[in-house]
Every structure is written in structure tokens, then in C-alpha cells.
């Protein structure tokens, strides 16, 4: 007889969440535009406690936003297991031409005309969860 499996979320520490974030390269930038949540694919790198993000958005769409959210996950479709991490904090656009050129070489982007923005997010809140499966009735 097959024992049904249950899914559960296991909260991870901030340190583990940062470690998971550092070990990944792609995620989603989330911001508000005209009171609507916009979600865009993005690439990133963690450097010196800051999250550098390259996303196909107009800089004007994120310029002046006091806080941005970045979300990363790695979830196995067949098992539903993996992890998810969310970072939230203020961000600024990388305007220095030399620094921008460096990150454009370092981080792959999407061809989308002028919608190619590099920003530095300063995470103030980082949270994460492991997605696990437990077997019901184990040990019965």
C-alpha cells in the first residue's frame, strides 16, 4: 500500500536564506506599477551584502520606488520539494557606466530594447522556506 505524502513548509534562518540566494542566478523582480504588481524575470549576483539585479524593465518603472522585492526559488515539479527565498528592501539604479558595463558582462539579460535595468537592492528583510514532503503514518 502506498502511503500518502504531505507537503509542508519549513522556515529557514536568514543566514540559510542568503546562502540559497547566493547559490542561484535567476529569479523575479517584483514591483508596483499603477497599483498593479509587476513580475519580471531577472538574473542576479550577491556582492558585499547587496543584491545586483539585471531585469528587463524600464528604469523609470523602478526609479523612485522606495522598496522592491526579489524572489528566487528552486522547486522540483515531480516531487514538489525545494526552496523559496524572498528579499525585500530599498534599491538604486546602477548609473556608473564602468560598473554597469561590468554587470552587463557578468549577468546575462534578455533582449528587450531599452528595457534593461541594472539595480542594487539592499536587502532589509530576507525570508525563506524549504518545501518538504513527509510521509503520513510513518512508524505505524
TORKOL-4160 file (C-alpha; in steps of 0.2 Angstrom, whole numbers, padded with zeros to 4 digits, m for minus):
140
<pt num="1" X="0000" Y="0000" Z="0000"/>
<pt num="2" X="0006" Y="0017" Z="m0005"/>
<pt num="3" X="0007" Y="0029" Z="0010"/>
<pt num="4" X="0001" Y="0047" Z="0005"/>
<pt num="5" X="0014" Y="0061" Z="0007"/>
<pt num="6" X="0010" Y="0078" Z="0014"/>
<pt num="7" X="0018" Y="0094" Z="0009"/>
<pt num="8" X="0025" Y="0106" Z="0022"/>
<pt num="9" X="0034" Y="0122" Z="0023"/>
<pt num="10" X="0050" Y="0123" Z="0034"/>
<pt num="11" X="0056" Y="0141" Z="0038"/>
<pt num="12" X="0074" Y="0143" Z="0036"/>
<pt num="13" X="0086" Y="0156" Z="0045"/>
<pt num="14" X="0090" Y="0172" Z="0037"/>
<pt num="15" X="0108" Y="0165" Z="0035"/>
<pt num="16" X="0102" Y="0150" Z="0026"/>
<pt num="17" X="0090" Y="0160" Z="0015"/>
<pt num="18" X="0105" Y="0172" Z="0010"/>
<pt num="19" X="0116" Y="0156" Z="0006"/>
<pt num="20" X="0102" Y="0149" Z="m0005"/>
<pt num="21" X="0100" Y="0166" Z="m0014"/>
<pt num="22" X="0119" Y="0167" Z="m0016"/>
<pt num="23" X="0119" Y="0150" Z="m0024"/>
<pt num="24" X="0107" Y="0154" Z="m0038"/>
<pt num="25" X="0107" Y="0166" Z="m0053"/>
<pt num="26" X="0089" Y="0169" Z="m0058"/>
<pt num="27" X="0074" Y="0175" Z="m0050"/>
<pt num="28" X="0060" Y="0188" Z="m0051"/>
<pt num="29" X="0059" Y="0206" Z="m0048"/>
<pt num="30" X="0043" Y="0212" Z="m0041"/>
<pt num="31" X="0037" Y="0230" Z="m0041"/>
<pt num="32" X="0021" Y="0240" Z="m0041"/>
<pt num="33" X="0016" Y="0250" Z="m0057"/>
<pt num="34" X="0000" Y="0259" Z="m0057"/>
<pt num="35" X="m0006" Y="0249" Z="m0041"/>
<pt num="36" X="m0003" Y="0233" Z="m0050"/>
<pt num="37" X="0011" Y="0220" Z="m0045"/>
<pt num="38" X="0023" Y="0218" Z="m0060"/>
<pt num="39" X="0034" Y="0202" Z="m0060"/>
<pt num="40" X="0049" Y="0201" Z="m0072"/>
<pt num="41" X="0062" Y="0188" Z="m0074"/>
<pt num="42" X="0079" Y="0193" Z="m0069"/>
<pt num="43" X="0097" Y="0187" Z="m0066"/>
<pt num="44" X="0107" Y="0192" Z="m0050"/>
<pt num="45" X="0123" Y="0191" Z="m0041"/>
<pt num="46" X="0126" Y="0194" Z="m0022"/>
<pt num="47" X="0141" Y="0205" Z="m0019"/>
<pt num="48" X="0146" Y="0213" Z="m0002"/>
<pt num="49" X="0129" Y="0210" Z="0005"/>
<pt num="50" X="0120" Y="0218" Z="m0009"/>
<pt num="51" X="0110" Y="0210" Z="m0022"/>
<pt num="52" X="0114" Y="0216" Z="m0040"/>
<pt num="53" X="0099" Y="0213" Z="m0052"/>
<pt num="54" X="0098" Y="0214" Z="m0071"/>
<pt num="55" X="0080" Y="0214" Z="m0076"/>
<pt num="56" X="0070" Y="0218" Z="m0092"/>
<pt num="57" X="0061" Y="0233" Z="m0085"/>
<pt num="58" X="0062" Y="0252" Z="m0089"/>
<pt num="59" X="0072" Y="0261" Z="m0076"/>
<pt num="60" X="0058" Y="0273" Z="m0075"/>
<pt num="61" X="0047" Y="0259" Z="m0069"/>
<pt num="62" X="0058" Y="0256" Z="m0054"/>
<pt num="63" X="0066" Y="0273" Z="m0051"/>
<pt num="64" X="0059" Y="0281" Z="m0036"/>
<pt num="65" X="0052" Y="0265" Z="m0028"/>
<pt num="66" X="0056" Y="0265" Z="m0010"/>
<pt num="67" X="0056" Y="0246" Z="m0009"/>
<pt num="68" X="0057" Y="0232" Z="m0021"/>
<pt num="69" X="0055" Y="0213" Z="m0019"/>
<pt num="70" X="0066" Y="0200" Z="m0027"/>
<pt num="71" X="0060" Y="0181" Z="m0026"/>
<pt num="72" X="0070" Y="0166" Z="m0030"/>
<pt num="73" X="0066" Y="0148" Z="m0030"/>
<pt num="74" X="0071" Y="0130" Z="m0035"/>
<pt num="75" X="0056" Y="0118" Z="m0035"/>
<pt num="76" X="0056" Y="0101" Z="m0042"/>
<pt num="77" X="0040" Y="0098" Z="m0051"/>
<pt num="78" X="0038" Y="0080" Z="m0049"/>
<pt num="79" X="0041" Y="0080" Z="m0030"/>
<pt num="80" X="0035" Y="0097" Z="m0025"/>
<pt num="81" X="0051" Y="0099" Z="m0015"/>
<pt num="82" X="0064" Y="0113" Z="m0015"/>
<pt num="83" X="0065" Y="0130" Z="m0008"/>
<pt num="84" X="0060" Y="0148" Z="m0010"/>
<pt num="85" X="0068" Y="0164" Z="m0004"/>
<pt num="86" X="0061" Y="0182" Z="m0004"/>
<pt num="87" X="0072" Y="0198" Z="m0002"/>
<pt num="88" X="0064" Y="0215" Z="0001"/>
<pt num="89" X="0072" Y="0232" Z="0003"/>
<pt num="90" X="0077" Y="0248" Z="m0005"/>
<pt num="91" X="0086" Y="0249" Z="m0022"/>
<pt num="92" X="0095" Y="0261" Z="m0033"/>
<pt num="93" X="0099" Y="0260" Z="m0051"/>
<pt num="94" X="0117" Y="0257" Z="m0056"/>
<pt num="95" X="0122" Y="0273" Z="m0066"/>
<pt num="96" X="0141" Y="0272" Z="m0066"/>
<pt num="97" X="0145" Y="0267" Z="m0084"/>
<pt num="98" X="0160" Y="0256" Z="m0079"/>
<pt num="99" X="0151" Y="0247" Z="m0066"/>
<pt num="100" X="0136" Y="0245" Z="m0077"/>
<pt num="101" X="0147" Y="0238" Z="m0091"/>
<pt num="102" X="0154" Y="0226" Z="m0079"/>
<pt num="103" X="0137" Y="0219" Z="m0073"/>
<pt num="104" X="0131" Y="0218" Z="m0091"/>
<pt num="105" X="0146" Y="0207" Z="m0095"/>
<pt num="106" X="0143" Y="0197" Z="m0079"/>
<pt num="107" X="0125" Y="0195" Z="m0079"/>
<pt num="108" X="0116" Y="0188" Z="m0094"/>
<pt num="109" X="0100" Y="0198" Z="m0099"/>
<pt num="110" X="0085" Y="0197" Z="m0111"/>
<pt num="111" X="0085" Y="0206" Z="m0127"/>
<pt num="112" X="0071" Y="0219" Z="m0124"/>
<pt num="113" X="0076" Y="0235" Z="m0131"/>
<pt num="114" X="0079" Y="0249" Z="m0119"/>
<pt num="115" X="0071" Y="0238" Z="m0105"/>
<pt num="116" X="0087" Y="0233" Z="m0097"/>
<pt num="117" X="0090" Y="0239" Z="m0080"/>
<pt num="118" X="0104" Y="0236" Z="m0068"/>
<pt num="119" X="0100" Y="0239" Z="m0050"/>
<pt num="120" X="0107" Y="0236" Z="m0032"/>
<pt num="121" X="0095" Y="0230" Z="m0019"/>
<pt num="122" X="0099" Y="0232" Z="m0001"/>
<pt num="123" X="0090" Y="0218" Z="0007"/>
<pt num="124" X="0082" Y="0223" Z="0024"/>
<pt num="125" X="0071" Y="0208" Z="0025"/>
<pt num="126" X="0076" Y="0190" Z="0019"/>
<pt num="127" X="0065" Y="0176" Z="0022"/>
<pt num="128" X="0064" Y="0158" Z="0015"/>
<pt num="129" X="0056" Y="0141" Z="0016"/>
<pt num="130" X="0061" Y="0123" Z="0012"/>
<pt num="131" X="0047" Y="0114" Z="0003"/>
<pt num="132" X="0047" Y="0096" Z="0010"/>
<pt num="133" X="0036" Y="0081" Z="0010"/>
<pt num="134" X="0033" Y="0070" Z="0025"/>
<pt num="135" X="0026" Y="0053" Z="0024"/>
<pt num="136" X="0010" Y="0051" Z="0034"/>
<pt num="137" X="0008" Y="0037" Z="0045"/>
<pt num="138" X="0026" Y="0033" Z="0046"/>
<pt num="139" X="0030" Y="0021" Z="0060"/>
<pt num="140" X="0013" Y="0014" Z="0062"/>
